[in-house]
Amino acid sequence: MEQPAAGFISKHFGAQRSYTGTQSKEFALEVNLPSQPFSGPFNIRVMNGPDSRHLYLGAAGGSSGYYLASGQLGSAYLASTGMTIADSPPSSSTGPSLQALGYTAPAESQIWSMDCKTWGIKAQWTNSDASQPPTTVFYDPAVDFLGITADLDVYNGNFAEDAFSVTFTFVPL
């Protein structure tokens, strides 16, 4: 279920040390995009985030498993991560911001691409077997976090029931 767009990625983490949303431009996450190529994949560097050890907006494997595929429950939290190589499987050596909670799931950073006509930004997760499922960015209001999955219906059937897909659009300062 697509909800109307209205908000930003917050510069503050939610309770799970992962990114959430905000309605306030004052609390919006500021990022730096590479000069090119935008078609992807590229890293998004976080400029005003809460974790100075992990400088990239990426994804960290979710507690439900991080093998993303249609019909599968896998998901990942949007979190601060170290840098990873494009199209590579999740890395345990880069570390995500969730490690502060004792959670050590592998992460990916270089997952982003942008449509230069619409400024829409999409994520592409790479599984441990190098497969790349269609990836949906979502917001789960029940737990207040942004994440990615390959099957939002399966995610909702097991957890939230009201998580919805979101569309990221780059907004220049």
Summary of the structure (lengths in Angstrom):
residues: 173
radius of gyration: 14.5
end to end distance: 29.6
largest distance: 40.8
contacts: 573
relative contact order: 0.21
helix: 9%
strand: 32%
